[in-house]
Amino acid sequence: MRRSHCFGPARGSHWFQLSPALPRFFPTPHCRPPGLATGNDNILLRPTLILPTLLRSVSVKLHTTMTTFTPAELRKLRSLKDPHGIQRFLDDMPYHLADTGSSPRRVLRENTSHCFEGAIFAAAALRVNGFPPLILDLEAEHDTDHVIAIYRVNGHWGAVAKSNYTGCRYREPVYRSLRELALSYFDVYFNLRRERTLRTFSRPVNLKRFDRLEWMTTEQDVFFIAEYLFDIHHDRLLTPAMVKKLHRLDDRSFRAGCLGRAEK
């Protein structure tokens, strides 16, 4: 059975920054420009060779990420500044329960989203502010999936997310692995029967793979991203033995998790 990515009421549920550390630009040999050495290469790098190469790379990346938005849209997205600013913007935005898949442009214009749209919007906003546009899918049992935008600071992962449930939103960048980050959602990921439902998480998806489909600015729904998330591999968080021994959420935690929940 196909899963829903937070559509409807069931749950509601960098890549490029200028840096003095050149290896962060080109972490593997195949993605370094010709002539750019690693720290282990015994050749002298001339500024006249490096600078034009880096500037061309900057120009290409900025063109790809920035020019699809209008100047006014870019100013708004840049004003969010960082992951926490993006999260505050999402938190102030009303949650809706419609079965839509709006692009970041439509979310910005209509000022409303659900979890899937919020994650896609956050990925675009992260991109404009110097991070890669990464998302991750959290897969549930007897519940809908939850999609989050993820980012990395000093080697640690954090997340930006829109949710109809209190605990399934922002994460500070303190998690050493994506598994740790995913497990941070376990206790607060539950259905209306109070069952803890989180089971698996996907690998990170870089949304630049959908640039040709204009995922940031299209007026059409971006369900092609949800379809892609359905098909990719997910890693298991719990063993079957663990699942059998899970207890239902207590009343106090359930009420706290549902605080401010939007309903039809």
Protein Blocks (a to p, Z undefined) as FASTA:
>chain_A
ZZdehiajknopafbdcdfblklmmmbfklpcehiacfklccdddfklmmmmmmmmmmmm
mmmmmmmpcfklmmmmmmnopamlmmmmmmmpccdfbdcdddfklmmmnopacfklmmmm
mmmmmmmnopacdddddddehiacdddddddeehiacdddddfbfklmcdddfbfbfklm
mmmmmmmgccfkopafbfbdcddddfklmmmnommlpcbdcklmmmmmmmmccddfbdfk
lmmmpccddfklmmmmmgoiacZZ
